Amino acid sequence: MTPEEYYRKHYRPSKHDMYEMRIKSLAWMLSCFDKGTIRKRTIVGLIPLNQLYDLLEYLVELERYEDCSIVKEIIDKIYEN
């Protein structure tokens, strides 16, 4: 078994890792929404609002306010508008 195969089989991302991936993908998604390459309906269908609020609470606990602004901007532009 190669190291890559072992990593793929045995790596289980932690909750922290999942939140980090989500934050990066949300920033990318927001830029796509601003460019007009992704629709509001698509975003709302894929990401439930309660998950964004959970992520926002997690970021506030860690005092990562720059990342909070990304999540808050998504909520304001897409869900609350």
Rosetta blueprint (number, residue, H / E / L):
1 M L
2 T L
3 P H
4 E H
5 E H
6 Y H
7 Y H
8 R H
9 K H
10 H H
11 Y L
12 R L
13 P L
14 S L
15 K H
16 H H
17 D H
18 M H
19 Y H
20 E H
21 M H
22 R H
23 I H
24 K H
25 S H
26 L H
27 A H
28 W H
29 M H
30 L H
31 S H
32 C H
33 F H
34 D H
35 K H
36 G L
37 T L
38 I L
39 R L
40 K H
41 R H
42 T H
43 I H
44 V H
45 G H
46 L H
47 I L
48 P L
49 L H
50 N H
51 Q H
52 L H
53 Y H
54 D H
55 L H
56 L H
57 E H
58 Y H
59 L H
60 V H
61 E H
62 L L
63 E L
64 R L
65 Y H
66 E H
67 D H
68 C H
69 S H
70 I H
71 V H
72 K H
73 E H
74 I H
75 I H
76 D H
77 K H
78 I H
79 Y H
80 E L
81 N L
